């Protein structure tokens, strides 16, 4: 059975607070086992940092074959990859 809200409204996040960003999906659109990217919640405790892109590097080391240092431009040029992850809250 299709959700009747889909016929009447376009789903979007509910803004709880802009600074820091806190948004969540309306519960009536949460029926699928996988949450659509545009409905995935955003919960932050602090504002987004302002980073100088030229000074931002991501080191990948530890249990890897070849440690690497990525610039922000190298990260943006990587091919996209979609993978599903399951998160579960425990009491």
Secondary structure as the mmCIF struct_conf table of DSSP 4:
data_model
#
loop_
_struct_conf.conf_type_id
_struct_conf.id
_struct_conf.beg_label_comp_id
_struct_conf.beg_label_asym_id
_struct_conf.beg_label_seq_id
_struct_conf.end_label_comp_id
_struct_conf.end_label_asym_id
_struct_conf.end_label_seq_id
TURN_TY1_P TURN_TY1_P1 UNK A 4 UNK A 4
HELX_RH_AL_P HELX_RH_AL_P1 UNK A 5 UNK A 8
STRN STRN1 UNK A 13 UNK A 17
TURN_TY1_P TURN_TY1_P2 UNK A 18 UNK A 21
STRN STRN2 UNK A 22 UNK A 25
HELX_RH_3T_P HELX_RH_3T_P1 UNK A 27 UNK A 29
BEND BEND1 UNK A 32 UNK A 34
HELX_RH_3T_P HELX_RH_3T_P2 UNK A 37 UNK A 39
STRN STRN3 UNK A 42 UNK A 43
BEND BEND2 UNK A 45 UNK A 46
HELX_LH_PP_P HELX_LH_PP_P1 UNK A 47 UNK A 49
HELX_RH_3T_P HELX_RH_3T_P3 UNK A 53 UNK A 55
STRN STRN4 UNK A 57 UNK A 60
BEND BEND3 UNK A 62 UNK A 66
STRN STRN5 UNK A 68 UNK A 71
HELX_RH_AL_P HELX_RH_AL_P2 UNK A 72 UNK A 76
TURN_TY1_P TURN_TY1_P3 UNK A 77 UNK A 77
BEND BEND4 UNK A 78 UNK A 78
HELX_LH_PP_P HELX_LH_PP_P2 UNK A 79 UNK A 80
#
